Amino acid sequence: MSTRATTSTTIRVSKTVRDEIGALAAAEHITLDEMLRRLARAERQRRMGNELSAHEPADSERTIIAVGLDTADRHAGR
């Protein structure tokens, strides 16, 4: 559930883009404001994922990752 923006502004987009974002928002029963916020967050996450996937972890990081995966695996069966 989102809260209504206290201030607003106008952004210029094509009618096609407006309608596409509007359809996404309507399907989720949220405002255009909330949908745009979610789309921006998803883009930030995509970029972080790309950066992380290009990073080769050091040996110490590999150990931490392995321990985390093992812990998650042990708790997944609960």
Secondary structure, 3 states (H helix, E strand, C coil): CCCCCCCCCCCCCCHHHHHHHHHHHHHHCCCHHHHHHHHHHHHHHHHHHHHHHHCCCCHHHHHHHHHHHHHHHHHHCC
